[in-house]
Every structure is written in structure tokens, then in C-alpha cells.
Amino acid sequence: MQIGDLSRETGVNIETIRYYERSGVLPPPARQDNGRRVYDAADVRRLGFIRHARDLGFDLQSVQTLLALQEQPQASCADASRIAQAQLDEVERRIARLQNLQLELSRMVTECRKGVVAECRVIEALSTPLS
């Protein structure tokens, strides 16, 4: 299959596929005589793995490590677990930050009397630097 077919099958943008190839996460594909890339089922599976990992927020270095671990089925999965735990910790930190943002925005909106801008709680809160 060609790159457009791979893109449609995996839902990964063509430019993203090329980026993954340049970064080494996706191996360089075979080429036809005319220079066009040719992909196979293994590329579809690998790109699916990459997309799923990226959807979960893993950075490319972690994805590359996880792919390397996948090629060693008898090895310990301690490294994979460590990488996933680090990602989970980061997600939990982001959720906590978002919850704080939600509380602040909710407070700003609730305290706004919808009067004039000179008395607007939203404008006042945004004008006050965070501590």
C-alpha cells in the first residue's frame, strides 16, 4: 500500500507519517521503482501502536522505547510499567492543574454581576497577577 492508503487505514496524517519516518519511530519504507513509498501490514500495526501511544500522551522517546521493548517479548516489562507510570503521574498533574483552573474560572463567572466593565469581576481577576 502507498502512504495515502496507510494514512486512511490508520487515521494518521501523511505529514505525520513522514515525520515519524524522519524521527526513526517508523522505519523507512520500501520504495517502488518510481520512488513511491510502499507499506505492509507490519507498518500498519506499528503505526497503530504509535498512534495509540501518542493518543495517550506518550512522547516520541517513550514510544520508541516501548516499541523496542515490544520486540523483546521475553524481557521484563518493568521499563514499560515505569514509562506508563510516569505518563499517568503527568496526566494526574495536568488534571489537578485543570481542576484549579476550573475552580478559578467558575469563581470569576459566579462573582461577576454582569454590570459594567468598571465593576466586572472577570476583568478584575484577570488584571490581578497570580501568586
Secondary structure, 3 states (H helix, E strand, C coil): CCHHHHHHHHCCCHHHHHHHHHHCCCCCCEECCCCCEECCHHHHHHHHHHHHHHHCCCCHHHHHHHHHHHCCCCCCCHHHHHHHHHHHHHHHHHHHHHHHHHHHHHHHHHHCCCCCHHHCHHHHHHHCCCC
